[in-house]
C-alpha cells in the first residue's frame, strides 16, 4: 500500500498532520500501533480528522485544535 502524503501549510490556530506524523506522536505516548487506537487517541487529545482535496486527489489530515476553549482543569460541576 503505497500512499503519498501532501503537506498542507500550518493555519493560524491549527496545526495539520498526516496520519504518519500523528502515528509517530501517538507511539511516543505509548499508544498501541493500530489505526483504530491511534484514531481514538487523536480524538481524545483534541485532533480533528478532515479530508482535503488538492490536484484531484483527496488527502486526510488531522488538525490540532487550539486549547483556548477547552476545559483544562476538568472542573465539570462549574461548566
Rosetta blueprint (number, residue, H / E / L):
1 X L
2 X L
3 X L
4 X L
5 X L
6 X L
7 X L
8 X L
9 X L
10 X L
11 X L
12 X L
13 X L
14 X L
15 X E
16 X E
17 X E
18 X L
19 X H
20 X H
21 X H
22 X H
23 X H
24 X H
25 X H
26 X H
27 X H
28 X H
29 X L
30 X L
31 X L
32 X L
33 X L
34 X L
35 X H
36 X H
37 X H
38 X H
39 X H
40 X H
41 X H
42 X H
43 X H
44 X H
45 X L
46 X L
47 X E
48 X E
49 X E
50 X E
51 X E
52 X E
53 X E
54 X E
55 X L
56 X L
57 X E
58 X E
59 X E
60 X E
61 X E
62 X E
63 X E
64 X E
65 X L
66 X L
67 X L
68 X L
69 X L
70 X L
71 X L
72 X L
73 X L
74 X L
75 X L
76 X H
77 X H
78 X H
79 X L
